[in-house]
Amino acid sequence: MAKVEAKTIELKSVGTILIERSRRAKHLSLSVRAFKGARVAVPYGISFTRAEMFARSKTGWLKKHLNKMALMEQEAKALSKSKPINRVTARKQIIDRLNYLSQKHGFNYNRVFIKNQKTRWGSCSGKNNINLNITLVRLPDELLDYTILHELVHTRVKNHSRQFWDQMDKLVGDSKKLDSKLSEYRVLLI
């Protein structure tokens, strides 16, 4: 008999919850993701019955986070309809700004990739390849620059150590404040 790897349950006043076996899970964990809903990750060795009891015990948390996610989904849908992105223009704008900032501040990077990422604004690989989210064009200019500079600093400092944040502060002033401001726009990543 094959083992069940996933099932859904209905929780009164919450809705559908996905209960899914996960090789990566070490403990039962609950998450709510935009356009995907609620999920309980179940490590091997823990029964689906126990996972269901866990989900039922978190009804208040689920309601709160599902309501918040529903609002974010509405904002994201409205924004994408009202401000569609022209991929060609957006790509050029982001790359032009990356080149300007890298030359101005003496940074070198290998290659750049512009993608439509769902979870991050950008990243920098160990080979100094920079990935930037096409949605950056919807941000205010200071946050576009902040994000690009964040990835450029990663070409020199590969972590978020004190050294990294000190370099960011030299470039943008209060980098933690800008980082916090950027998080207010996370709805654009959905």
Residue, then its C-alpha position, 0 to 999 in steps of 0.5 A: m500500500a502506497k503512503v499518502e504524501a498529501k491530503t487536504i482538510e476543511l477547517k470550519s471558519v478557516g477553509t482548506i488546509l493542505i497537509e503535506r509530507s516533507r523530507r525537509a521538515k524537522h518539525l510540524s510547521l504551518s505556513v500561509r502563502a499567497f495564492k496557495g493558501a495554508r499548508v502544514a509541512v509534516p516530517y516523516g515519523i509524524s502522522f497526518t492525524r497529529a498534523e491535523m490536530f496541530a492545524r486545528s490548534k492553530t485556527g486563530w493564527l490561520k484566520k489572522h494570516l489568511n485574512k492578511m494574505a487575502l488583502m495582499e492578494q487583492e492588492a497584488k491583483a489590482l496593482s498588476k492590472s493597473k500597472p502592467i510591466n513592459r518587460v523590454t523597457a523594464r529590463k533596460q531600465i534596471i540594467d542601465r541603473l545597475n551599470y550606472l551604480s556599479q561604475k559610480h561606486g566601483f563594483n564589478y559583477n559577472r552577468v545579470f539576469i532579470k527575472n520575475q521572481k516570487t520571493r525575492w527582489g534580487s540575489c548575487s551568486g558566488k560567481n558574482n552573477i546578479n539576479l534582479n526582479i523585474t518588479l523592481v521597476r514598480l518601486p520608488d527610485e531610492l528602493l530600486d537603487y537600494t536593492i541594486l546596491h544591496e546585490l552589488v555589495h554582495t559581490r564583495v561581502k557574501n553574507h549579511s554580517r556587520q561588515f556588509w551593513d557597514q558598507m551599505d550604510k556608507l552607500v545609502g545612509d540608513s540601510k536598515k531603514l530602507d530595508s524596512k521600507l522595502s518590506e512594505y512593498r512585498v505585496l509586489l512579489i506575489 
